[in-house]
Amino acid sequence: MFIIIFLFKVLTNFYISILILYSWMQKVRCNFYNPLIQYTIKIIKKFIKFKKFYNWKSGNFDISILFIALLISLIKFPIILILEKKIDIIFYKPFLFIIIGFIVFIKNFGTLIFWISILYSIFSINSYMHKNIYIILYQLIDPFIYPIKKFLLKIGLFDCSSFIFITILQLLNYLGEKLFSNIWINV
């Protein structure tokens, strides 16, 4: 049973992250002919076909894909409790699960930002070799790193702002772990 719960957590976290990534790529107006974006579109192809019925847009930003990711994160924790055979807790505090769903969503978004900033740091060393991926990573991370870059000087070819940003993300993760200890670790 632990294997089923672990696989369920991994698959839902992966799918929530892919949905957030797709919405984030729309927000920063990435080139949708890039191979990385084509891969994310292939993964969420079924939801893209289904969202034509409830197409909510705010400018160039598609809210419906983000709403699907939020719904998946809202139902994730109750399903985990059902798999762990703790069904009586589900009906006891339903409002708590809405808060937990938002915490799951925020944690997935923070984890996605963390891994994209790690990849950005790695690809910024040899940006000329992997130009297509570097451009996408730069477009995704630049709104977060730009305020740090304004205060720091570039040391040769080494950019310290992404490492400072990763440290800030780790501190926020540690803060979330201290505030929501059982939820943050188990979800």
C-alpha positions in Angstrom: 0.0 0.0 0.0 2.9 2.4 0.7 4.1 1.9 -2.9 0.7 2.9 -4.3 0.6 6.0 -2.0 4.1 6.9 -3.1 3.3 6.5 -6.8 0.2 8.6 -6.4 2.1 11.4 -4.7 4.8 11.4 -7.3 2.4 11.3 -10.3 0.1 14.0 -8.9 3.1 16.3 -8.0 4.5 15.8 -11.5 1.2 16.5 -13.2 0.5 19.6 -11.1 4.0 20.9 -11.8 3.6 20.3 -15.6 0.3 22.2 -15.5 1.8 25.1 -13.6 4.8 25.1 -16.0 2.5 25.3 -19.0 0.6 28.2 -17.5 3.8 29.9 -16.5 5.2 29.5 -20.0 2.1 31.2 -21.4 2.5 34.0 -18.9 6.0 34.8 -19.9 5.2 34.3 -23.6 7.7 31.6 -24.5 8.1 30.4 -28.0 5.7 27.4 -28.3 7.7 25.8 -31.1 10.5 25.0 -28.7 11.0 21.2 -28.0 10.7 21.6 -24.2 7.3 23.3 -24.6 6.2 20.8 -27.2 6.9 18.1 -24.6 4.8 19.8 -22.0 1.9 20.2 -24.5 2.0 16.5 -25.3 1.8 15.6 -21.7 -1.3 17.7 -21.0 -2.9 17.2 -24.4 -6.1 15.8 -23.0 -6.7 18.7 -20.7 -6.0 21.2 -23.5 -8.7 19.5 -25.6 -11.1 19.5 -22.6 -10.5 23.1 -21.7 -12.0 24.4 -24.9 -15.4 24.0 -23.1 -14.4 26.4 -20.3 -11.8 28.7 -21.8 -11.0 31.3 -19.1 -8.4 33.7 -20.3 -6.9 36.8 -18.9 -5.0 38.4 -21.7 -2.5 35.9 -23.0 -2.7 33.9 -19.7 -4.9 30.8 -19.6 -6.5 30.5 -16.1 -8.3 27.2 -16.8 -5.1 25.1 -16.8 -4.0 26.7 -13.5 -7.5 26.0 -12.1 -7.2 22.3 -13.1 -3.8 22.2 -11.2 -5.5 23.7 -8.2 -8.3 21.2 -8.3 -5.9 18.3 -8.5 -4.0 19.7 -5.5 -7.3 20.1 -3.6 -8.3 16.5 -4.0 -4.8 15.0 -3.6 -4.7 15.0 0.3 -8.2 13.5 0.8 -7.3 10.7 -1.7 -4.1 10.0 0.2 -6.2 9.8 3.4 -8.6 7.3 1.7 -5.6 5.2 0.6 -4.3 5.3 4.1 -7.7 4.2 5.4 -8.3 7.3 7.5 -11.7 8.0 6.0 -13.3 9.4 9.1 -11.0 12.4 9.1 -12.3 13.5 5.7 -15.8 14.3 6.8 -14.6 15.9 10.1 -12.8 19.0 8.8 -13.6 19.7 5.1 -12.4 23.4 5.3 -9.0 22.2 6.4 -8.6 20.3 3.1 -9.1 23.5 1.1 -6.3 25.1 3.0 -4.1 22.0 2.6 -4.9 22.1 -1.2 -3.6 25.6 -1.4 -0.5 24.6 0.5 0.1 21.7 -1.9 -0.3 24.1 -4.8 2.2 26.6 -3.4 4.7 23.9 -2.5 4.6 22.5 -6.0 5.0 26.0 -7.5 8.0 26.6 -5.2 9.5 23.2 -6.0 9.1 23.9 -9.7 10.8 27.4 -9.4 13.6 25.7 -7.4 14.4 23.1 -10.0 14.1 25.5 -12.9 16.5 27.9 -11.2 18.9 25.0 -10.6 18.7 24.1 -14.3 19.1 27.8 -15.2 22.3 28.0 -13.1 23.7 24.9 -14.8 22.8 26.0 -18.4 24.1 29.5 -17.9 27.6 28.2 -17.7 27.4 26.9 -21.3 24.5 28.8 -22.7 25.8 28.7 -26.3 25.6 24.9 -26.4 21.9 24.6 -25.3 20.5 27.9 -26.6 16.9 26.8 -27.0 16.6 25.4 -23.4 18.5 28.3 -22.0 16.2 30.9 -23.6 13.2 29.2 -22.0 14.8 28.9 -18.6 15.9 32.6 -18.8 12.4 33.7 -19.6 10.9 31.7 -16.8 13.4 32.7 -14.1 14.3 36.2 -15.0 11.3 37.9 -13.3 12.3 36.4 -10.0 16.1 36.9 -10.3 16.1 40.4 -11.9 15.5 42.2 -8.5 18.6 40.4 -7.1 20.6 41.1 -10.2 20.0 44.9 -9.8 21.9 44.8 -6.4 24.7 42.5 -7.4 27.6 42.9 -9.7 28.5 40.2 -12.2 31.8 38.6 -11.3 33.3 37.7 -14.6 31.2 35.0 -16.3 29.8 33.9 -12.9 26.3 35.1 -12.0 25.7 34.9 -8.2 22.0 36.0 -8.3 20.7 32.5 -9.1 22.5 31.0 -6.2 21.2 33.7 -3.9 17.7 33.1 -5.2 18.1 29.3 -4.6 19.1 30.0 -1.1 16.1 32.2 -0.6 13.9 29.4 -1.9 15.5 26.9 0.5 14.8 29.3 3.4 11.2 29.6 2.3 11.0 25.8 2.1 12.4 25.5 5.6 9.9 28.1 6.8 7.0 26.1 5.3 8.4 22.9 6.9 8.4 24.6 10.3 5.0 26.2 9.9 3.1 23.2 8.3 5.3 20.4 9.5 3.1 17.3 8.9 1.4 18.7 5.8 4.6 20.0 4.1 6.6 16.8 4.5 3.8 14.3 3.7 2.3 16.0 0.7 
